[in-house]
Amino acid sequence: MKIAAINGSPKGRESITHLMVRSFLQGAERAGAETVTVFLAEKDIRHCRGCMACWFKTPGKCIIDDDDMAEILSQTEGVDVVVWATPLKYANVSSMLKVFVERLLVFANPFMLVDQTGETRHPKKAPGAESSFYRAKLVAIANGGLGQRGHFQVLSHWIQRLARNNLTEVIGEIYAPQGPLLVNPAAELQPIIADYLGLLEKSGAEVVTNGGISPETQKLLDRNLIPEGIYLQQINSYFKMLLSSVKHPYVNSW
Ligand SMILES: Cc1cc2nc3c(=O)[nH]c(=O)nc-3n(C[C@H](O)[C@H](O)[C@H](O)COP(=O)(O)O)c2cc1C
């Protein structure tokens, strides 16, 4: 099995997103998968112009040919699973990730068909011509600074819809509110974070061996790292400390 993780954090290798993805992929590798991580922060990816040349003038070929898209597509050729990895940005995927996804339009078949739910969608291309991105199963990995799981609602809808439109399926959704706790945790938090990273590894292994994350592992992944009230208190104290030498009205109005 080949797994490609597309990291959409502007912090790239230094991101919390990568901390999560790294553990997930370590587990997958131990279970026998070949993995590749693409850091979009290190790539030059232009915006889709919506010119539709890739559908109607040069089918299957994008008019933009001088950025890093071709390199990424060759690196990820033949993947069975794509991990869409992103920090939560305004309750959604990062703009970097979205820019990348839009460039995949080149692989969609323009015609529309009605599926069994009565909705229209584009058919997949013929097997030989289809991109890995339209064939692969999907995993979402994301973290956010706010404290609750509800902040990932839009992201979850998005990945499910992406899979449905591309006639594939989501085989894992891993969301970490309280994400900043994962970096340089205080001594008392270290065992909790180590457990969580262990669960990410287990999830990666389960995706390879069972084709998805088991309900038991998912249940453990869906727990908050620390109670919401304590997180709120700690993060606000931290922000207050960061702002202690900054003169601005909001510092005292909070
Ligand atoms: C522009 C911007 C928008 C953000 N929007 C949200 C948000 O809607 N919900 C949330 O929980 N965190 C939000 N965050 C916080 C990030 O998700 C958080 O800092 C995360 O840990 C960054 O992950 P990374 O290190 O992988 O980039 C936002 C951060 C930025 C810079």
The ligand as a Gaussian input file, in Angstrom:
#p B3LYP/6-31G(d) Opt

LIG

0 1
 C       -5.523000      32.520000       9.964000
 C       -5.764000      31.491000      11.036000
 C       -7.042000      30.993000      11.210000
 C       -7.291000      30.021000      12.191000
 N       -8.559000      29.535000      12.348000
 C       -8.819000      28.617000      13.308000
 C      -10.126000      28.076000      13.462000
 O      -11.065000      28.417000      12.768000
 N      -10.311000      27.150000      14.444000
 C       -9.293000      26.705000      15.238000
 O       -9.515000      25.847000      16.099000
 N       -8.021000      27.198000      15.105000
 C       -7.777000      28.123000      14.153000
 N       -6.491000      28.609000      13.977000
 C       -5.406000      28.088000      14.829000
 C       -4.592000      26.986000      14.130000
 O       -5.425000      25.985000      13.630000
 C       -3.622000      26.402000      15.152000
 O       -2.696000      27.372000      15.537000
 C       -2.913000      25.157000      14.677000
 O       -2.298000      24.565000      15.796000
 C       -1.839000      25.444000      13.626000
 O       -1.369000      24.182000      13.156000
 P       -0.024000      23.996000      12.310000
 O        1.136000      24.163000      13.252000
 O       -0.130000      22.605000      11.803000
 O       -0.029000      25.014000      11.218000
 C       -6.232000      29.571000      13.012000
 C       -4.935000      30.083000      12.818000
 C       -4.704000      31.033000      11.839000
 C       -3.292000      31.561000      11.650000

